[in-house]
Amino acid sequence: MKYDIPALTAEAVGLLKALISIPSVSRDEEKAADCLQQYIELQGMQTGRKGNNVWCLAPGFDLKRPTLLLNSHIDTVKPVQGWRKDPYTPQLEPNGKLYGLGSNDAGASVVSLLQAFLTLCRTAQHYNLLYLASCEEEVSGKEGIESVLPQLPPIAFALVGEPTEMQPAIAEKGLMVLDVTATGRSGHAARNEGDNAIYKVLDDIAWFRDYQFPKVSPLLGPVKMSVTMINAGTQHNVIPDRCTFVVDIRSNECYTNEELFEEIKKNIHCQPQARSFRLSSSHVSPEHPLVQRAVAMGRTPFGSPTLSDQALMPFPSMKMGPGKSARSHTADEFIFVKEIEEAIGLYLELLDGAEL
């Protein structure tokens, strides 16, 4: 079937400009959700909503068919230092570059997936189609996609819109953050007294720096551990009785976060506390029909080091969207209109007539 991609692109860009103009930092997305919900309903579609999550089920839903989820997020990070433009004023340059906070991450995916969804709603497919614009993705918040999934029909596969240059990420690293604590005894620094908690963390910090978990993913590489924060002491002449440090751990699909935590506990002397185990690594088989279809379209599967809502999906998923990950969370964030145009065309080519 032939599609009017330029017209769909114009619709997508117009909606993206509207979303950019509405501040939607994580946990404050209500007005952006209102805007998106109203747009979908003006297309004659019924929507569902929980909090700041908005979804729409294509007409003709049939439980006998598998359900395909199209998902991206409407929230943004806070504007970083260095913006030379107003982050909430969409500015389209003559070269087709559209500036604005959230334009790349992940507004372009939100609007491109929506145009593909609305177009495919008018076709007959072998699957049910479900569109979900979720909130709190940037903070992995509990009121985001995790709160909505129990209210949705069973999902066979998800296509997650994030900036990947429209290449399919078929694996994604997970995240576990540890707070590690050493306890000593305070004393006067001028005398030989006290038990310095800082010295107790040194060997453990070196272990996190040097240790390599043996299982290496062919797509995601090794588990990566980085000590990113440290805190101790009250003043120069007091031996600190407490020292804490934070470890950022990016897991691959070879280990669960719980397995990594148990191995870490065996190897360090200080007390680790995991903030959460819920952000797991994800992967889908390269043999999945949608992955194979993407490959046949000239796309190249890869493993992504960055986290998305895939971590909270208990079903197979693939991450694929317009834009570049390197632009995310940067000053003067932008997307090219031609990237949105390409995305809509590729989404339709990927999904029209697909098997799950």
C-alpha positions as a Markdown table, in Angstrom:
| # | Residue | x | y | z |
|---|---|---|---|---|
| 1 | Met | 0.0 | 0.0 | 0.0 |
| 2 | Lys | 1.2 | 3.5 | -0.8 |
| 3 | Tyr | 1.2 | 6.1 | 1.9 |
| 4 | Asp | 1.4 | 9.9 | 1.7 |
| 5 | Ile | 4.5 | 10.1 | 3.8 |
| 6 | Pro | 5.0 | 13.9 | 3.3 |
| 7 | Ala | 1.5 | 14.6 | 4.7 |
| 8 | Leu | 2.0 | 12.2 | 7.6 |
| 9 | Thr | 5.4 | 14.0 | 8.3 |
| 10 | Ala | 3.7 | 17.4 | 8.3 |
| 11 | Glu | 1.2 | 16.1 | 10.8 |
| 12 | Ala | 3.9 | 14.6 | 13.0 |
| 13 | Val | 6.1 | 17.8 | 12.9 |
| 14 | Gly | 3.1 | 20.0 | 13.8 |
| 15 | Leu | 2.3 | 17.8 | 16.8 |
| 16 | Leu | 5.9 | 17.7 | 17.9 |
| 17 | Lys | 6.1 | 21.5 | 17.9 |
| 18 | Ala | 3.1 | 21.6 | 20.2 |
| 19 | Leu | 4.6 | 19.0 | 22.5 |
| 20 | Ile | 8.0 | 20.9 | 22.6 |
| 21 | Ser | 6.1 | 24.1 | 23.7 |
| 22 | Ile | 4.7 | 22.3 | 26.7 |
| 23 | Pro | 7.2 | 21.7 | 29.6 |
| 24 | Ser | 7.0 | 18.0 | 30.4 |
| 25 | Val | 9.8 | 17.2 | 32.8 |
| 26 | Ser | 9.4 | 13.8 | 34.4 |
| 27 | Arg | 6.5 | 13.7 | 36.9 |
| 28 | Asp | 5.1 | 16.9 | 35.5 |
| 29 | Glu | 3.7 | 15.7 | 32.2 |
| 30 | Glu | 0.0 | 16.3 | 32.7 |
| 31 | Lys | -0.4 | 19.1 | 30.1 |
| 32 | Ala | 1.6 | 17.2 | 27.5 |
| 33 | Ala | -0.5 | 14.1 | 28.1 |
| 34 | Asp | -3.6 | 16.3 | 27.7 |
| 35 | Cys | -2.3 | 17.6 | 24.4 |
| 36 | Leu | -1.6 | 14.2 | 23.0 |
| 37 | Gln | -4.9 | 12.7 | 24.3 |
| 38 | Gln | -6.9 | 15.5 | 22.6 |
| 39 | Tyr | -5.0 | 15.0 | 19.4 |
| 40 | Ile | -5.7 | 11.3 | 19.3 |
| 41 | Glu | -9.4 | 11.8 | 20.1 |
| 42 | Leu | -9.7 | 14.4 | 17.3 |
| 43 | Gln | -8.7 | 11.7 | 14.9 |
| 44 | Gly | -11.9 | 9.8 | 16.0 |
| 45 | Met | -10.1 | 7.4 | 18.3 |
| 46 | Gln | -10.9 | 6.4 | 21.8 |
| 47 | Thr | -8.2 | 6.7 | 24.4 |
| 48 | Gly | -7.3 | 5.3 | 27.8 |
| 49 | Arg | -5.5 | 7.2 | 30.5 |
| 50 | Lys | -3.9 | 6.5 | 33.8 |
| 51 | Gly | -2.1 | 9.4 | 35.4 |
| 52 | Asn | 0.0 | 10.9 | 32.6 |
| 53 | Asn | 0.1 | 7.8 | 30.5 |
| 54 | Val | -2.1 | 7.8 | 27.4 |
| 55 | Trp | -3.0 | 4.8 | 25.2 |
| 56 | Cys | -5.1 | 3.9 | 22.3 |
| 57 | Leu | -6.2 | 0.5 | 21.0 |
| 58 | Ala | -6.8 | 0.1 | 17.3 |
| 59 | Pro | -10.4 | -0.8 | 16.3 |
| 60 | Gly | -11.3 | -4.5 | 15.8 |
| 61 | Phe | -9.4 | -5.8 | 18.8 |
| 62 | Asp | -9.5 | -9.6 | 18.9 |
| 63 | Leu | -8.1 | -11.7 | 21.7 |
| 64 | Lys | -7.3 | -14.5 | 19.3 |
| 65 | Arg | -4.7 | -12.2 | 17.6 |
| 66 | Pro | -1.4 | -11.3 | 19.2 |
| 67 | Thr | -1.0 | -7.6 | 20.3 |
| 68 | Leu | 1.8 | -5.4 | 19.2 |
| 69 | Leu | 2.6 | -2.4 | 21.4 |
| 70 | Leu | 4.0 | 0.8 | 20.0 |
| 71 | Asn | 5.5 | 2.8 | 22.8 |
| 72 | Ser | 7.5 | 6.0 | 23.5 |
| 73 | His | 7.7 | 8.5 | 26.3 |
| 74 | Ile | 6.5 | 12.1 | 26.6 |
| 75 | Asp | 8.6 | 13.2 | 29.5 |
| 76 | Thr | 12.0 | 15.0 | 29.3 |
| 77 | Val | 14.9 | 15.7 | 31.5 |
| 78 | Lys | 15.4 | 19.2 | 32.9 |
| 79 | Pro | 17.1 | 21.6 | 30.5 |
| 80 | Val | 20.9 | 21.4 | 31.0 |
| 81 | Gln | 23.2 | 24.4 | 31.2 |
| 82 | Gly | 24.3 | 25.8 | 27.9 |
| 83 | Trp | 21.1 | 26.2 | 25.9 |
| 84 | Arg | 21.4 | 29.2 | 23.6 |
| 85 | Lys | 17.8 | 28.9 | 22.5 |
| 86 | Asp | 14.6 | 28.7 | 24.5 |
| 87 | Pro | 14.2 | 24.9 | 25.1 |
| 88 | Tyr | 10.4 | 25.3 | 25.0 |
| 89 | Thr | 10.2 | 27.3 | 21.8 |
| 90 | Pro | 10.2 | 25.0 | 18.8 |
| 91 | Gln | 12.5 | 26.5 | 16.2 |
| 92 | Leu | 12.6 | 25.0 | 12.7 |
| 93 | Glu | 15.6 | 26.1 | 10.6 |
| 94 | Pro | 15.6 | 26.3 | 6.8 |
| 95 | Asn | 17.8 | 23.2 | 6.7 |
| 96 | Gly | 15.0 | 21.2 | 8.4 |
| 97 | Lys | 16.6 | 21.1 | 11.8 |
| 98 | Leu | 13.9 | 21.4 | 14.6 |
| 99 | Tyr | 15.3 | 22.6 | 17.9 |
| 100 | Gly | 13.5 | 22.0 | 21.3 |
| 101 | Leu | 13.8 | 20.1 | 24.5 |
| 102 | Gly | 12.6 | 16.5 | 23.9 |
| 103 | Ser | 12.7 | 16.8 | 20.1 |
| 104 | Asn | 15.2 | 14.0 | 19.8 |
| 105 | Asp | 14.5 | 12.2 | 23.1 |
| 106 | Ala | 11.9 | 11.1 | 22.5 |
| 107 | Gly | 9.3 | 13.4 | 20.9 |
| 108 | Ala | 10.2 | 12.5 | 17.3 |
| 109 | Ser | 9.5 | 8.8 | 18.2 |
| 110 | Val | 6.3 | 9.7 | 19.9 |
| 111 | Val | 4.9 | 11.5 | 16.9 |
| 112 | Ser | 6.3 | 9.2 | 14.2 |
| 113 | Leu | 5.0 | 6.0 | 15.9 |
| 114 | Leu | 1.6 | 7.8 | 16.4 |
| 115 | Gln | 1.3 | 8.6 | 12.6 |
| 116 | Ala | 2.3 | 5.0 | 11.8 |
| 117 | Phe | -0.3 | 3.7 | 14.3 |
| 118 | Leu | -3.2 | 5.9 | 13.0 |
| 119 | Thr | -2.4 | 4.9 | 9.4 |
| 120 | Leu | -2.3 | 1.2 | 10.2 |
| 121 | Cys | -5.6 | 1.5 | 12.1 |
| 122 | Arg | -7.2 | 1.8 | 8.7 |
| 123 | Thr | -5.7 | -1.4 | 7.4 |
| 124 | Ala | -6.2 | -5.1 | 8.2 |
| 125 | Gln | -3.3 | -6.8 | 10.0 |
| 126 | His | -2.6 | -10.1 | 11.6 |
| 127 | Tyr | -2.2 | -8.5 | 15.0 |
| 128 | Asn | -3.9 | -6.1 | 17.4 |
| 129 | Leu | -2.2 | -2.7 | 17.5 |
| 130 | Leu | -1.8 | -0.7 | 20.7 |
| 131 | Tyr | -0.2 | 2.8 | 21.0 |
| 132 | Leu | 1.1 | 4.0 | 24.4 |
| 133 | Ala | 2.7 | 7.3 | 25.2 |
| 134 | Ser | 4.1 | 6.8 | 28.7 |
| 135 | Cys | 5.5 | 9.1 | 31.4 |
| 136 | Glu | 8.4 | 9.1 | 33.9 |
| 137 | Glu | 10.7 | 7.1 | 31.6 |
| 138 | Glu | 13.6 | 9.4 | 32.2 |
| 139 | Val | 13.5 | 8.6 | 36.0 |
| 140 | Ser | 12.2 | 5.0 | 35.7 |
| 141 | Gly | 9.3 | 6.1 | 37.8 |
| 142 | Lys | 6.7 | 3.8 | 39.2 |
| 143 | Glu | 3.8 | 5.9 | 37.8 |
| 144 | Gly | 5.1 | 5.4 | 34.2 |
| 145 | Ile | 4.7 | 2.3 | 32.0 |
| 146 | Glu | 5.0 | -0.1 | 35.0 |
| 147 | Ser | 1.7 | 1.2 | 36.4 |
| 148 | Val | -0.2 | 0.9 | 33.0 |
| 149 | Leu | 0.8 | -2.6 | 31.8 |
| 150 | Pro | -1.6 | -4.4 | 34.2 |
| 151 | Gln | -4.5 | -2.6 | 32.6 |
| 152 | Leu | -3.6 | -3.4 | 29.0 |
| 153 | Pro | -4.3 | -6.7 | 27.1 |
| 154 | Pro | -1.5 | -9.3 | 26.9 |
| 155 | Ile | 1.3 | -8.0 | 24.7 |
| 156 | Ala | 3.2 | -10.3 | 22.4 |
| 157 | Phe | 5.9 | -7.8 | 21.3 |
| 158 | Ala | 6.8 | -4.1 | 21.7 |
| 159 | Leu | 8.4 | -1.6 | 19.4 |
| 160 | Val | 10.0 | 1.1 | 21.6 |
| 161 | Gly | 10.7 | 4.5 | 20.1 |
| 162 | Glu | 14.0 | 5.9 | 21.2 |
| 163 | Pro | 16.7 | 7.7 | 19.2 |
| 164 | Thr | 18.6 | 4.8 | 17.5 |
| 165 | Glu | 19.0 | 6.3 | 13.9 |
| 166 | Met | 16.2 | 3.8 | 13.0 |
| 167 | Gln | 18.5 | 0.9 | 13.6 |
| 168 | Pro | 17.0 | -2.0 | 15.7 |
| 169 | Ala | 18.4 | -2.4 | 19.2 |
| 170 | Ile | 17.7 | -6.0 | 20.0 |
| 171 | Ala | 19.4 | -5.9 | 23.4 |
| 172 | Glu | 19.7 | -3.3 | 26.1 |
| 173 | Lys | 21.8 | -3.0 | 29.2 |
| 174 | Gly | 20.0 | -3.0 | 32.6 |
| 175 | Leu | 20.8 | -0.8 | 35.6 |
| 176 | Met | 21.4 | -1.4 | 39.2 |
| 177 | Val | 22.6 | 1.3 | 41.6 |
| 178 | Leu | 24.3 | 0.4 | 44.9 |
| 179 | Asp | 24.8 | 2.4 | 48.0 |
| 180 | Val | 27.8 | 1.0 | 49.8 |
| 181 | Thr | 28.6 | 1.9 | 53.4 |
| 182 | Ala | 31.7 | 1.5 | 55.6 |
| 183 | Thr | 31.5 | 2.2 | 59.4 |
| 184 | Gly | 34.4 | 3.2 | 61.5 |
| 185 | Arg | 34.9 | 5.1 | 64.8 |
| 186 | Ser | 35.5 | 8.9 | 65.1 |
| 187 | Gly | 38.5 | 10.4 | 66.8 |
| 188 | His | 40.8 | 13.3 | 66.8 |
| 189 | Ala | 43.0 | 13.4 | 63.7 |
| 190 | Ala | 46.0 | 14.7 | 65.7 |
| 191 | Arg | 46.1 | 11.6 | 67.9 |
| 192 | Asn | 46.4 | 8.0 | 67.1 |
| 193 | Glu | 42.7 | 7.2 | 67.7 |
| 194 | Gly | 39.5 | 6.3 | 65.9 |
| 195 | Asp | 39.0 | 3.9 | 63.0 |
| 196 | Asn | 39.0 | 5.7 | 59.6 |
| 197 | Ala | 36.0 | 4.7 | 57.5 |
| 198 | Ile | 37.6 | 6.1 | 54.4 |
| 199 | Tyr | 40.4 | 3.6 | 54.5 |
| 200 | Lys | 37.9 | 0.8 | 54.8 |
| 201 | Val | 36.4 | 1.5 | 51.4 |
| 202 | Leu | 39.6 | 1.7 | 49.4 |
| 203 | Asp | 40.0 | -2.0 | 48.7 |
| 204 | Asp | 36.3 | -2.3 | 47.7 |
| 205 | Ile | 36.5 | 0.7 | 45.4 |
| 206 | Ala | 39.5 | -0.9 | 43.7 |
| 207 | Trp | 37.6 | -4.2 | 43.4 |
| 208 | Phe | 34.8 | -2.4 | 41.6 |
| 209 | Arg | 37.3 | -0.8 | 39.3 |
| 210 | Asp | 39.1 | -4.0 | 38.4 |
| 211 | Tyr | 36.7 | -6.9 | 38.6 |
| 212 | Gln | 35.3 | -8.4 | 35.4 |
| 213 | Phe | 32.3 | -10.7 | 35.5 |
| 214 | Pro | 33.2 | -13.7 | 33.3 |
| 215 | Lys | 30.1 | -13.8 | 31.1 |
| 216 | Val | 30.3 | -11.3 | 28.2 |
| 217 | Ser | 27.4 | -10.6 | 25.9 |
| 218 | Pro | 28.1 | -10.7 | 22.1 |
| 219 | Leu | 25.8 | -7.7 | 21.7 |
| 220 | Leu | 26.2 | -5.8 | 25.0 |
| 221 | Gly | 29.7 | -6.7 | 26.0 |
| 222 | Pro | 30.7 | -7.1 | 29.7 |
| 223 | Val | 28.9 | -5.9 | 32.8 |
| 224 | Lys | 30.2 | -2.4 | 33.5 |
| 225 | Met | 30.7 | -1.1 | 37.1 |
| 226 | Ser | 31.6 | 2.5 | 37.9 |
| 227 | Val | 32.0 | 4.2 | 41.3 |
| 228 | Thr | 30.4 | 7.6 | 40.7 |
| 229 | Met | 30.0 | 9.2 | 44.1 |
| 230 | Ile | 31.7 | 9.2 | 47.5 |
| 231 | Asn | 31.0 | 10.9 | 50.7 |
| 232 | Ala | 32.7 | 11.0 | 54.1 |
| 233 | Gly | 33.8 | 13.3 | 56.9 |
| 234 | Thr | 32.6 | 16.4 | 58.7 |
| 235 | Gln | 35.8 | 18.4 | 59.1 |
| 236 | His | 39.5 | 18.2 | 58.6 |
| 237 | Asn | 40.5 | 17.2 | 62.2 |
| 238 | Val | 37.9 | 14.5 | 62.8 |
| 239 | Ile | 38.5 | 10.9 | 61.8 |
| 240 | Pro | 35.3 | 10.0 | 59.8 |
| 241 | Asp | 33.3 | 7.2 | 61.3 |
| 242 | Arg | 31.2 | 6.7 | 58.1 |
| 243 | Cys | 32.0 | 6.6 | 54.4 |
| 244 | Thr | 29.5 | 5.9 | 51.6 |
| 245 | Phe | 30.0 | 5.5 | 47.9 |
| 246 | Val | 27.6 | 4.9 | 45.0 |
| 247 | Val | 28.2 | 2.3 | 42.2 |
| 248 | Asp | 26.5 | 2.5 | 38.8 |
| 249 | Ile | 26.2 | -1.1 | 37.4 |
| 250 | Arg | 25.1 | -1.7 | 33.8 |
| 251 | Ser | 24.1 | -5.3 | 33.4 |
| 252 | Asn | 24.0 | -7.5 | 30.3 |
| 253 | Glu | 21.5 | -10.3 | 29.6 |
| 254 | Cys | 23.8 | -13.0 | 31.0 |
| 255 | Tyr | 23.0 | -12.0 | 34.6 |
| 256 | Thr | 20.0 | -10.9 | 36.5 |
| 257 | Asn | 20.6 | -7.9 | 38.8 |
| 258 | Glu | 20.0 | -10.2 | 41.8 |
| 259 | Glu | 22.8 | -12.5 | 40.6 |
| 260 | Leu | 25.2 | -9.6 | 40.3 |
| 261 | Phe | 24.3 | -8.4 | 43.7 |
| 262 | Glu | 25.0 | -11.8 | 45.3 |
| 263 | Glu | 28.4 | -12.0 | 43.6 |
| 264 | Ile | 29.3 | -8.5 | 44.7 |
| 265 | Lys | 28.4 | -9.2 | 48.3 |
| 266 | Lys | 30.8 | -12.1 | 48.3 |
| 267 | Asn | 33.7 | -10.0 | 47.2 |
| 268 | Ile | 33.5 | -6.8 | 49.2 |
| 269 | His | 33.9 | -6.0 | 52.9 |
| 270 | Cys | 31.6 | -3.0 | 53.1 |
| 271 | Gln | 27.8 | -3.2 | 53.2 |
| 272 | Pro | 26.0 | -2.8 | 49.8 |
| 273 | Gln | 22.4 | -1.9 | 49.4 |
| 274 | Ala | 20.6 | -2.1 | 46.0 |
| 275 | Arg | 18.2 | 0.7 | 45.3 |
| 276 | Ser | 16.2 | -1.6 | 43.0 |
| 277 | Phe | 16.5 | -4.8 | 41.1 |
| 278 | Arg | 13.7 | -3.9 | 38.7 |
| 279 | Leu | 15.6 | -2.4 | 35.8 |
| 280 | Ser | 16.7 | -5.6 | 34.0 |
| 281 | Ser | 18.7 | -6.1 | 30.9 |
| 282 | Ser | 16.5 | -7.0 | 27.9 |
| 283 | His | 17.0 | -8.9 | 24.7 |
| 284 | Val | 15.1 | -10.4 | 21.9 |
| 285 | Ser | 16.1 | -13.3 | 19.6 |
| 286 | Pro | 17.7 | -12.2 | 16.3 |
| 287 | Glu | 15.4 | -14.8 | 14.7 |
| 288 | His | 12.2 | -13.0 | 15.8 |
| 289 | Pro | 10.1 | -12.3 | 12.7 |
| 290 | Leu | 10.2 | -8.5 | 13.2 |
| 291 | Val | 13.9 | -8.5 | 13.7 |
| 292 | Gln | 14.3 | -10.5 | 10.6 |
| 293 | Arg | 12.0 | -8.1 | 8.7 |
| 294 | Ala | 14.1 | -5.2 | 9.9 |
| 295 | Val | 17.3 | -6.9 | 8.6 |
| 296 | Ala | 15.6 | -7.5 | 5.2 |
| 297 | Met | 15.0 | -3.8 | 5.1 |
| 298 | Gly | 18.7 | -3.1 | 5.4 |
| 299 | Arg | 18.6 | -2.3 | 9.1 |
| 300 | Thr | 21.5 | -3.5 | 11.4 |
| 301 | Pro | 20.7 | -5.0 | 14.8 |
| 302 | Phe | 22.8 | -3.8 | 17.7 |
| 303 | Gly | 23.1 | -3.8 | 21.5 |
| 304 | Ser | 22.3 | -0.5 | 23.3 |
| 305 | Pro | 24.2 | 0.7 | 26.4 |
| 306 | Thr | 21.4 | 3.2 | 27.3 |
| 307 | Leu | 18.3 | 2.4 | 29.5 |
| 308 | Ser | 14.7 | 2.7 | 28.4 |
| 309 | Asp | 11.3 | 1.4 | 29.4 |
| 310 | Gln | 12.3 | -1.9 | 27.8 |
| 311 | Ala | 13.8 | -2.7 | 31.2 |
| 312 | Leu | 10.2 | -2.8 | 32.6 |
| 313 | Met | 8.7 | -4.9 | 29.9 |
| 314 | Pro | 8.1 | -8.6 | 30.7 |
| 315 | Phe | 7.7 | -9.4 | 27.0 |
| 316 | Pro | 10.0 | -9.3 | 23.9 |
| 317 | Ser | 10.8 | -5.8 | 22.6 |
| 318 | Met | 12.9 | -4.0 | 20.1 |
| 319 | Lys | 14.1 | -0.4 | 20.4 |
| 320 | Met | 14.1 | 1.7 | 17.2 |
| 321 | Gly | 13.5 | 5.3 | 16.5 |
| 322 | Pro | 14.6 | 8.5 | 14.8 |
| 323 | Gly | 17.4 | 10.7 | 16.0 |
| 324 | Lys | 20.8 | 10.1 | 17.6 |
| 325 | Ser | 21.3 | 9.0 | 21.2 |
| 326 | Ala | 24.3 | 11.3 | 21.4 |
| 327 | Arg | 21.9 | 14.3 | 21.1 |
| 328 | Ser | 19.8 | 13.3 | 24.1 |
| 329 | His | 20.1 | 15.4 | 27.3 |
| 330 | Thr | 22.3 | 18.0 | 25.5 |
| 331 | Ala | 21.9 | 21.7 | 25.1 |
| 332 | Asp | 20.2 | 22.8 | 21.9 |
| 333 | Glu | 18.7 | 19.4 | 21.3 |
| 334 | Phe | 17.3 | 18.9 | 17.8 |
| 335 | Ile | 15.8 | 16.5 | 15.3 |
| 336 | Phe | 15.8 | 16.7 | 11.5 |
| 337 | Val | 12.4 | 16.7 | 9.8 |
| 338 | Lys | 13.9 | 14.2 | 7.3 |
| 339 | Glu | 14.6 | 11.8 | 10.2 |
| 340 | Ile | 10.9 | 11.9 | 11.1 |
| 341 | Glu | 9.9 | 11.4 | 7.5 |
| 342 | Glu | 12.3 | 8.4 | 7.2 |
| 343 | Ala | 11.0 | 7.0 | 10.5 |
| 344 | Ile | 7.4 | 7.0 | 9.5 |
| 345 | Gly | 8.1 | 5.3 | 6.2 |
| 346 | Leu | 10.3 | 2.7 | 7.9 |
| 347 | Tyr | 7.8 | 2.0 | 10.6 |
| 348 | Leu | 5.0 | 1.4 | 8.1 |
| 349 | Glu | 7.3 | -0.8 | 5.9 |
| 350 | Leu | 8.3 | -2.8 | 9.0 |
| 351 | Leu | 4.8 | -3.2 | 10.4 |
| 352 | Asp | 2.4 | -3.4 | 7.5 |
| 353 | Gly | 1.7 | -7.1 | 6.9 |
| 354 | Ala | 4.1 | -8.2 | 9.6 |
| 355 | Glu | 3.8 | -11.5 | 11.6 |
| 356 | Leu | 4.5 | -11.7 | 15.3 |
